[in-house]
Amino acid sequence: MNNWTVVEVLRHARHDWMNKLQLIKGNLALNKIEHVERLMEEMVLDARQETRLSNLKLPKFAEILLTFNWEKHPFQIEYEIMDEYCSWPMDDEKISKWILAFFEAMENSVEPFGENHLSISIELNEKNVRFYFDFSGTIKDIHYINNWLSEQKAFLKDILVKEISAGKFIAEIIV
């Protein structure tokens, strides 16, 4: 995890927004209005998810997810907070360490130069937190990720691996 300065955060955020605006500008130049509308809707949805994540009052956890794609990793992430209004009994430090360890396990399991993508959905309720992980790309070491998940059973309430293969990993983890 990087200790970002305010200037670095603003630079990365500005870079992301400029990329999106360039896509809009290019599609407008090609008169692809439906593409522009789709891009703008994606930008609005992304901003809503960033707000939901920030409102969880878990600053370290939020920083990890918000800044993950700014650094070089063998996979990119996207996330969805499914219920922004539920308070959850989760320790920020504990969940932050766990998600970083999970990301490291994934980094050690996937092909570094593949087109790898991890979607994370987070469902909150009064008793626990459910993470839904959906990875698509190239997994070079299925055993590594399986072993890592087995080692996590003491920390987690439940682990349900729905699919794991050389190109897919789908799991539900309850913290």
Biotite code that builds the C-alpha atoms (Angstrom):
import biotite.structure as struc

atoms = struc.array([
    struc.Atom([0.000, 0.000, 0.000], chain_id="A", res_id=1, res_name="MET", atom_name="CA", element="C"),
    struc.Atom([1.393, 3.353, -1.007], chain_id="A", res_id=2, res_name="ASN", atom_name="CA", element="C"),
    struc.Atom([1.311, 6.456, 1.198], chain_id="A", res_id=3, res_name="ASN", atom_name="CA", element="C"),
    struc.Atom([-0.241, 8.827, -1.293], chain_id="A", res_id=4, res_name="TRP", atom_name="CA", element="C"),
    struc.Atom([0.268, 12.559, -1.008], chain_id="A", res_id=5, res_name="THR", atom_name="CA", element="C"),
    struc.Atom([-2.656, 14.815, -1.807], chain_id="A", res_id=6, res_name="VAL", atom_name="CA", element="C"),
    struc.Atom([-0.925, 15.882, -5.031], chain_id="A", res_id=7, res_name="VAL", atom_name="CA", element="C"),
    struc.Atom([-0.409, 12.247, -6.115], chain_id="A", res_id=8, res_name="GLU", atom_name="CA", element="C"),
    struc.Atom([-4.039, 11.377, -5.422], chain_id="A", res_id=9, res_name="VAL", atom_name="CA", element="C"),
    struc.Atom([-5.243, 14.384, -7.382], chain_id="A", res_id=10, res_name="LEU", atom_name="CA", element="C"),
    struc.Atom([-2.861, 13.553, -10.248], chain_id="A", res_id=11, res_name="ARG", atom_name="CA", element="C"),
    struc.Atom([-4.146, 9.971, -10.501], chain_id="A", res_id=12, res_name="HIS", atom_name="CA", element="C"),
    struc.Atom([-7.796, 11.000, -10.197], chain_id="A", res_id=13, res_name="ALA", atom_name="CA", element="C"),
    struc.Atom([-7.325, 13.728, -12.814], chain_id="A", res_id=14, res_name="ARG", atom_name="CA", element="C"),
    struc.Atom([-5.606, 11.228, -15.129], chain_id="A", res_id=15, res_name="HIS", atom_name="CA", element="C"),
    struc.Atom([-8.548, 8.809, -14.814], chain_id="A", res_id=16, res_name="ASP", atom_name="CA", element="C"),
    struc.Atom([-11.079, 11.559, -15.526], chain_id="A", res_id=17, res_name="TRP", atom_name="CA", element="C"),
    struc.Atom([-9.073, 12.876, -18.472], chain_id="A", res_id=18, res_name="MET", atom_name="CA", element="C"),
    struc.Atom([-8.980, 9.387, -20.006], chain_id="A", res_id=19, res_name="ASN", atom_name="CA", element="C"),
    struc.Atom([-12.754, 9.127, -19.686], chain_id="A", res_id=20, res_name="LYS", atom_name="CA", element="C"),
    struc.Atom([-13.268, 12.603, -21.129], chain_id="A", res_id=21, res_name="LEU", atom_name="CA", element="C"),
    struc.Atom([-10.998, 11.730, -24.083], chain_id="A", res_id=22, res_name="GLN", atom_name="CA", element="C"),
    struc.Atom([-13.180, 8.683, -24.778], chain_id="A", res_id=23, res_name="LEU", atom_name="CA", element="C"),
    struc.Atom([-16.272, 10.883, -24.708], chain_id="A", res_id=24, res_name="ILE", atom_name="CA", element="C"),
    struc.Atom([-14.630, 13.472, -26.956], chain_id="A", res_id=25, res_name="LYS", atom_name="CA", element="C"),
    struc.Atom([-13.522, 10.823, -29.439], chain_id="A", res_id=26, res_name="GLY", atom_name="CA", element="C"),
    struc.Atom([-16.965, 9.236, -29.592], chain_id="A", res_id=27, res_name="ASN", atom_name="CA", element="C"),
    struc.Atom([-18.587, 12.643, -30.043], chain_id="A", res_id=28, res_name="LEU", atom_name="CA", element="C"),
    struc.Atom([-16.216, 13.352, -32.947], chain_id="A", res_id=29, res_name="ALA", atom_name="CA", element="C"),
    struc.Atom([-17.359, 10.061, -34.513], chain_id="A", res_id=30, res_name="LEU", atom_name="CA", element="C"),
    struc.Atom([-20.985, 10.991, -33.761], chain_id="A", res_id=31, res_name="ASN", atom_name="CA", element="C"),
    struc.Atom([-21.422, 7.857, -31.633], chain_id="A", res_id=32, res_name="LYS", atom_name="CA", element="C"),
    struc.Atom([-23.906, 9.375, -29.238], chain_id="A", res_id=33, res_name="ILE", atom_name="CA", element="C"),
    struc.Atom([-25.017, 6.021, -27.805], chain_id="A", res_id=34, res_name="GLU", atom_name="CA", element="C"),
    struc.Atom([-21.382, 5.287, -26.832], chain_id="A", res_id=35, res_name="HIS", atom_name="CA", element="C"),
    struc.Atom([-21.115, 8.700, -25.188], chain_id="A", res_id=36, res_name="VAL", atom_name="CA", element="C"),
    struc.Atom([-24.301, 8.083, -23.209], chain_id="A", res_id=37, res_name="GLU", atom_name="CA", element="C"),
    struc.Atom([-22.998, 4.676, -22.093], chain_id="A", res_id=38, res_name="ARG", atom_name="CA", element="C"),
    struc.Atom([-19.639, 6.147, -21.046], chain_id="A", res_id=39, res_name="LEU", atom_name="CA", element="C"),
    struc.Atom([-21.331, 8.922, -19.098], chain_id="A", res_id=40, res_name="MET", atom_name="CA", element="C"),
    struc.Atom([-23.621, 6.439, -17.343], chain_id="A", res_id=41, res_name="GLU", atom_name="CA", element="C"),
    struc.Atom([-20.563, 4.335, -16.407], chain_id="A", res_id=42, res_name="GLU", atom_name="CA", element="C"),
    struc.Atom([-18.887, 7.433, -14.988], chain_id="A", res_id=43, res_name="MET", atom_name="CA", element="C"),
    struc.Atom([-21.954, 8.196, -12.865], chain_id="A", res_id=44, res_name="VAL", atom_name="CA", element="C"),
    struc.Atom([-22.155, 4.589, -11.617], chain_id="A", res_id=45, res_name="LEU", atom_name="CA", element="C"),
    struc.Atom([-18.427, 4.580, -10.782], chain_id="A", res_id=46, res_name="ASP", atom_name="CA", element="C"),
    struc.Atom([-18.805, 7.838, -8.845], chain_id="A", res_id=47, res_name="ALA", atom_name="CA", element="C"),
    struc.Atom([-21.757, 6.400, -6.903], chain_id="A", res_id=48, res_name="ARG", atom_name="CA", element="C"),
    struc.Atom([-19.736, 3.313, -5.979], chain_id="A", res_id=49, res_name="GLN", atom_name="CA", element="C"),
    struc.Atom([-16.822, 5.483, -4.844], chain_id="A", res_id=50, res_name="GLU", atom_name="CA", element="C"),
    struc.Atom([-19.257, 7.414, -2.643], chain_id="A", res_id=51, res_name="THR", atom_name="CA", element="C"),
    struc.Atom([-20.705, 4.210, -1.179], chain_id="A", res_id=52, res_name="ARG", atom_name="CA", element="C"),
    struc.Atom([-17.236, 2.886, -0.462], chain_id="A", res_id=53, res_name="LEU", atom_name="CA", element="C"),
    struc.Atom([-16.161, 6.140, 1.158], chain_id="A", res_id=54, res_name="SER", atom_name="CA", element="C"),
    struc.Atom([-19.315, 6.206, 3.295], chain_id="A", res_id=55, res_name="ASN", atom_name="CA", element="C"),
    struc.Atom([-18.498, 2.846, 4.912], chain_id="A", res_id=56, res_name="LEU", atom_name="CA", element="C"),
    struc.Atom([-16.204, 4.681, 7.334], chain_id="A", res_id=57, res_name="LYS", atom_name="CA", element="C"),
    struc.Atom([-13.382, 2.244, 6.653], chain_id="A", res_id=58, res_name="LEU", atom_name="CA", element="C"),
    struc.Atom([-10.698, 4.621, 5.352], chain_id="A", res_id=59, res_name="PRO", atom_name="CA", element="C"),
    struc.Atom([-7.864, 2.105, 4.897], chain_id="A", res_id=60, res_name="LYS", atom_name="CA", element="C"),
    struc.Atom([-10.112, -0.409, 3.168], chain_id="A", res_id=61, res_name="PHE", atom_name="CA", element="C"),
    struc.Atom([-11.558, 2.306, 0.922], chain_id="A", res_id=62, res_name="ALA", atom_name="CA", element="C"),
    struc.Atom([-8.085, 3.571, 0.040], chain_id="A", res_id=63, res_name="GLU", atom_name="CA", element="C"),
    struc.Atom([-6.992, 0.100, -1.012], chain_id="A", res_id=64, res_name="ILE", atom_name="CA", element="C"),
    struc.Atom([-9.907, -0.355, -3.395], chain_id="A", res_id=65, res_name="LEU", atom_name="CA", element="C"),
    struc.Atom([-9.906, 3.224, -4.682], chain_id="A", res_id=66, res_name="LEU", atom_name="CA", element="C"),
    struc.Atom([-6.187, 3.251, -5.506], chain_id="A", res_id=67, res_name="THR", atom_name="CA", element="C"),
    struc.Atom([-5.517, -0.378, -6.468], chain_id="A", res_id=68, res_name="PHE", atom_name="CA", element="C"),
    struc.Atom([-5.708, 0.197, -10.226], chain_id="A", res_id=69, res_name="ASN", atom_name="CA", element="C"),
    struc.Atom([-3.326, 3.154, -9.998], chain_id="A", res_id=70, res_name="TRP", atom_name="CA", element="C"),
    struc.Atom([-0.421, 0.820, -9.353], chain_id="A", res_id=71, res_name="GLU", atom_name="CA", element="C"),
    struc.Atom([1.007, -1.954, -11.478], chain_id="A", res_id=72, res_name="LYS", atom_name="CA", element="C"),
    struc.Atom([-0.677, -5.281, -10.728], chain_id="A", res_id=73, res_name="HIS", atom_name="CA", element="C"),
    struc.Atom([-1.237, -8.405, -12.820], chain_id="A", res_id=74, res_name="PRO", atom_name="CA", element="C"),
    struc.Atom([-4.997, -7.804, -12.635], chain_id="A", res_id=75, res_name="PHE", atom_name="CA", element="C"),
    struc.Atom([-7.403, -4.890, -12.476], chain_id="A", res_id=76, res_name="GLN", atom_name="CA", element="C"),
    struc.Atom([-10.300, -4.649, -10.053], chain_id="A", res_id=77, res_name="ILE", atom_name="CA", element="C"),
    struc.Atom([-13.765, -3.210, -10.032], chain_id="A", res_id=78, res_name="GLU", atom_name="CA", element="C"),
    struc.Atom([-15.999, -3.204, -7.004], chain_id="A", res_id=79, res_name="TYR", atom_name="CA", element="C"),
    struc.Atom([-19.633, -2.797, -6.067], chain_id="A", res_id=80, res_name="GLU", atom_name="CA", element="C"),
    struc.Atom([-20.995, -1.963, -2.641], chain_id="A", res_id=81, res_name="ILE", atom_name="CA", element="C"),
    struc.Atom([-24.423, -3.549, -2.671], chain_id="A", res_id=82, res_name="MET", atom_name="CA", element="C"),
    struc.Atom([-25.952, -1.797, 0.365], chain_id="A", res_id=83, res_name="ASP", atom_name="CA", element="C"),
    struc.Atom([-24.606, 1.559, 1.449], chain_id="A", res_id=84, res_name="GLU", atom_name="CA", element="C"),
    struc.Atom([-26.968, 2.087, 4.367], chain_id="A", res_id=85, res_name="TYR", atom_name="CA", element="C"),
    struc.Atom([-26.076, -0.858, 6.540], chain_id="A", res_id=86, res_name="CYS", atom_name="CA", element="C"),
    struc.Atom([-23.625, -0.364, 9.372], chain_id="A", res_id=87, res_name="SER", atom_name="CA", element="C"),
    struc.Atom([-21.267, -3.256, 9.758], chain_id="A", res_id=88, res_name="TRP", atom_name="CA", element="C"),
    struc.Atom([-19.211, -4.509, 12.640], chain_id="A", res_id=89, res_name="PRO", atom_name="CA", element="C"),
    struc.Atom([-15.935, -4.728, 10.724], chain_id="A", res_id=90, res_name="MET", atom_name="CA", element="C"),
    struc.Atom([-12.547, -3.615, 11.924], chain_id="A", res_id=91, res_name="ASP", atom_name="CA", element="C"),
    struc.Atom([-10.900, -1.401, 9.275], chain_id="A", res_id=92, res_name="ASP", atom_name="CA", element="C"),
    struc.Atom([-7.383, -2.617, 10.054], chain_id="A", res_id=93, res_name="GLU", atom_name="CA", element="C"),
    struc.Atom([-8.392, -6.276, 10.032], chain_id="A", res_id=94, res_name="LYS", atom_name="CA", element="C"),
    struc.Atom([-10.354, -6.169, 6.774], chain_id="A", res_id=95, res_name="ILE", atom_name="CA", element="C"),
    struc.Atom([-7.651, -4.054, 5.110], chain_id="A", res_id=96, res_name="SER", atom_name="CA", element="C"),
    struc.Atom([-4.923, -6.544, 5.988], chain_id="A", res_id=97, res_name="LYS", atom_name="CA", element="C"),
    struc.Atom([-7.087, -9.411, 4.797], chain_id="A", res_id=98, res_name="TRP", atom_name="CA", element="C"),
    struc.Atom([-7.964, -7.852, 1.421], chain_id="A", res_id=99, res_name="ILE", atom_name="CA", element="C"),
    struc.Atom([-4.296, -6.977, 0.825], chain_id="A", res_id=100, res_name="LEU", atom_name="CA", element="C"),
    struc.Atom([-3.349, -10.580, 1.622], chain_id="A", res_id=101, res_name="ALA", atom_name="CA", element="C"),
    struc.Atom([-6.063, -11.810, -0.754], chain_id="A", res_id=102, res_name="PHE", atom_name="CA", element="C"),
    struc.Atom([-4.796, -9.526, -3.517], chain_id="A", res_id=103, res_name="PHE", atom_name="CA", element="C"),
    struc.Atom([-1.253, -10.795, -2.917], chain_id="A", res_id=104, res_name="GLU", atom_name="CA", element="C"),
    struc.Atom([-2.468, -14.406, -3.141], chain_id="A", res_id=105, res_name="ALA", atom_name="CA", element="C"),
    struc.Atom([-4.196, -13.577, -6.420], chain_id="A", res_id=106, res_name="MET", atom_name="CA", element="C"),
    struc.Atom([-1.077, -11.848, -7.724], chain_id="A", res_id=107, res_name="GLU", atom_name="CA", element="C"),
    struc.Atom([0.933, -14.981, -6.943], chain_id="A", res_id=108, res_name="ASN", atom_name="CA", element="C"),
    struc.Atom([-1.664, -17.146, -8.714], chain_id="A", res_id=109, res_name="SER", atom_name="CA", element="C"),
    struc.Atom([-2.339, -15.318, -11.969], chain_id="A", res_id=110, res_name="VAL", atom_name="CA", element="C"),
    struc.Atom([-0.375, -14.955, -15.170], chain_id="A", res_id=111, res_name="GLU", atom_name="CA", element="C"),
    struc.Atom([1.360, -11.570, -14.867], chain_id="A", res_id=112, res_name="PRO", atom_name="CA", element="C"),
    struc.Atom([0.934, -10.506, -18.490], chain_id="A", res_id=113, res_name="PHE", atom_name="CA", element="C"),
    struc.Atom([-2.582, -11.773, -19.060], chain_id="A", res_id=114, res_name="GLY", atom_name="CA", element="C"),
    struc.Atom([-5.789, -9.833, -19.393], chain_id="A", res_id=115, res_name="GLU", atom_name="CA", element="C"),
    struc.Atom([-6.912, -10.397, -15.821], chain_id="A", res_id=116, res_name="ASN", atom_name="CA", element="C"),
    struc.Atom([-9.917, -8.815, -14.167], chain_id="A", res_id=117, res_name="HIS", atom_name="CA", element="C"),
    struc.Atom([-11.354, -9.221, -10.661], chain_id="A", res_id=118, res_name="LEU", atom_name="CA", element="C"),
    struc.Atom([-14.881, -8.056, -9.844], chain_id="A", res_id=119, res_name="SER", atom_name="CA", element="C"),
    struc.Atom([-15.655, -7.655, -6.166], chain_id="A", res_id=120, res_name="ILE", atom_name="CA", element="C"),
    struc.Atom([-19.192, -7.304, -4.851], chain_id="A", res_id=121, res_name="SER", atom_name="CA", element="C"),
    struc.Atom([-19.603, -6.513, -1.171], chain_id="A", res_id=122, res_name="ILE", atom_name="CA", element="C"),
    struc.Atom([-22.873, -7.240, 0.591], chain_id="A", res_id=123, res_name="GLU", atom_name="CA", element="C"),
    struc.Atom([-23.336, -5.876, 4.086], chain_id="A", res_id=124, res_name="LEU", atom_name="CA", element="C"),
    struc.Atom([-25.753, -6.883, 6.787], chain_id="A", res_id=125, res_name="ASN", atom_name="CA", element="C"),
    struc.Atom([-25.890, -6.548, 10.551], chain_id="A", res_id=126, res_name="GLU", atom_name="CA", element="C"),
    struc.Atom([-24.099, -9.855, 11.208], chain_id="A", res_id=127, res_name="LYS", atom_name="CA", element="C"),
    struc.Atom([-21.408, -10.155, 8.562], chain_id="A", res_id=128, res_name="ASN", atom_name="CA", element="C"),
    struc.Atom([-19.890, -9.062, 5.298], chain_id="A", res_id=129, res_name="VAL", atom_name="CA", element="C"),
    struc.Atom([-20.063, -11.168, 2.149], chain_id="A", res_id=130, res_name="ARG", atom_name="CA", element="C"),
    struc.Atom([-17.503, -10.770, -0.570], chain_id="A", res_id=131, res_name="PHE", atom_name="CA", element="C"),
    struc.Atom([-18.300, -12.138, -4.008], chain_id="A", res_id=132, res_name="TYR", atom_name="CA", element="C"),
    struc.Atom([-15.176, -12.497, -6.123], chain_id="A", res_id=133, res_name="PHE", atom_name="CA", element="C"),
    struc.Atom([-15.417, -13.118, -9.850], chain_id="A", res_id=134, res_name="ASP", atom_name="CA", element="C"),
    struc.Atom([-12.062, -13.375, -11.595], chain_id="A", res_id=135, res_name="PHE", atom_name="CA", element="C"),
    struc.Atom([-11.599, -13.847, -15.319], chain_id="A", res_id=136, res_name="SER", atom_name="CA", element="C"),
    struc.Atom([-8.186, -14.172, -16.884], chain_id="A", res_id=137, res_name="GLY", atom_name="CA", element="C"),
    struc.Atom([-5.367, -16.665, -16.640], chain_id="A", res_id=138, res_name="THR", atom_name="CA", element="C"),
    struc.Atom([-4.685, -18.477, -13.393], chain_id="A", res_id=139, res_name="ILE", atom_name="CA", element="C"),
    struc.Atom([-1.279, -20.159, -13.505], chain_id="A", res_id=140, res_name="LYS", atom_name="CA", element="C"),
    struc.Atom([-1.408, -21.740, -10.034], chain_id="A", res_id=141, res_name="ASP", atom_name="CA", element="C"),
    struc.Atom([-4.839, -22.930, -8.920], chain_id="A", res_id=142, res_name="ILE", atom_name="CA", element="C"),
    struc.Atom([-3.313, -24.845, -5.996], chain_id="A", res_id=143, res_name="HIS", atom_name="CA", element="C"),
    struc.Atom([-1.735, -21.701, -4.542], chain_id="A", res_id=144, res_name="TYR", atom_name="CA", element="C"),
    struc.Atom([-5.028, -19.826, -4.303], chain_id="A", res_id=145, res_name="ILE", atom_name="CA", element="C"),
    struc.Atom([-6.843, -22.940, -3.000], chain_id="A", res_id=146, res_name="ASN", atom_name="CA", element="C"),
    struc.Atom([-4.209, -23.458, -0.299], chain_id="A", res_id=147, res_name="ASN", atom_name="CA", element="C"),
    struc.Atom([-4.298, -19.791, 0.673], chain_id="A", res_id=148, res_name="TRP", atom_name="CA", element="C"),
    struc.Atom([-8.082, -19.887, 1.026], chain_id="A", res_id=149, res_name="LEU", atom_name="CA", element="C"),
    struc.Atom([-7.843, -23.033, 3.167], chain_id="A", res_id=150, res_name="SER", atom_name="CA", element="C"),
    struc.Atom([-5.442, -21.232, 5.493], chain_id="A", res_id=151, res_name="GLU", atom_name="CA", element="C"),
    struc.Atom([-8.012, -18.435, 5.905], chain_id="A", res_id=152, res_name="GLN", atom_name="CA", element="C"),
    struc.Atom([-10.712, -20.635, 7.435], chain_id="A", res_id=153, res_name="LYS", atom_name="CA", element="C"),
    struc.Atom([-9.753, -19.579, 10.970], chain_id="A", res_id=154, res_name="ALA", atom_name="CA", element="C"),
    struc.Atom([-10.333, -15.903, 10.109], chain_id="A", res_id=155, res_name="PHE", atom_name="CA", element="C"),
    struc.Atom([-13.414, -16.290, 7.919], chain_id="A", res_id=156, res_name="LEU", atom_name="CA", element="C"),
    struc.Atom([-16.917, -17.470, 8.738], chain_id="A", res_id=157, res_name="LYS", atom_name="CA", element="C"),
    struc.Atom([-17.328, -19.333, 5.455], chain_id="A", res_id=158, res_name="ASP", atom_name="CA", element="C"),
    struc.Atom([-15.638, -19.853, 2.096], chain_id="A", res_id=159, res_name="ILE", atom_name="CA", element="C"),
    struc.Atom([-17.562, -21.170, -0.874], chain_id="A", res_id=160, res_name="LEU", atom_name="CA", element="C"),
    struc.Atom([-15.481, -21.617, -4.015], chain_id="A", res_id=161, res_name="VAL", atom_name="CA", element="C"),
    struc.Atom([-18.051, -21.954, -6.777], chain_id="A", res_id=162, res_name="LYS", atom_name="CA", element="C"),
    struc.Atom([-15.588, -22.374, -9.630], chain_id="A", res_id=163, res_name="GLU", atom_name="CA", element="C"),
    struc.Atom([-11.859, -22.428, -10.067], chain_id="A", res_id=164, res_name="ILE", atom_name="CA", element="C"),
    struc.Atom([-10.120, -23.215, -13.314], chain_id="A", res_id=165, res_name="SER", atom_name="CA", element="C"),
    struc.Atom([-7.274, -21.909, -15.438], chain_id="A", res_id=166, res_name="ALA", atom_name="CA", element="C"),
    struc.Atom([-9.469, -19.039, -16.646], chain_id="A", res_id=167, res_name="GLY", atom_name="CA", element="C"),
    struc.Atom([-12.044, -18.425, -13.922], chain_id="A", res_id=168, res_name="LYS", atom_name="CA", element="C"),
    struc.Atom([-12.328, -18.044, -10.168], chain_id="A", res_id=169, res_name="PHE", atom_name="CA", element="C"),
    struc.Atom([-15.678, -17.459, -8.500], chain_id="A", res_id=170, res_name="ILE", atom_name="CA", element="C"),
    struc.Atom([-15.991, -17.466, -4.722], chain_id="A", res_id=171, res_name="ALA", atom_name="CA", element="C"),
    struc.Atom([-18.195, -16.220, -1.933], chain_id="A", res_id=172, res_name="GLU", atom_name="CA", element="C"),
    struc.Atom([-16.418, -15.369, 1.304], chain_id="A", res_id=173, res_name="ILE", atom_name="CA", element="C"),
    struc.Atom([-18.154, -14.409, 4.529], chain_id="A", res_id=174, res_name="ILE", atom_name="CA", element="C"),
    struc.Atom([-16.173, -12.359, 7.011], chain_id="A", res_id=175, res_name="VAL", atom_name="CA", element="C"),
])
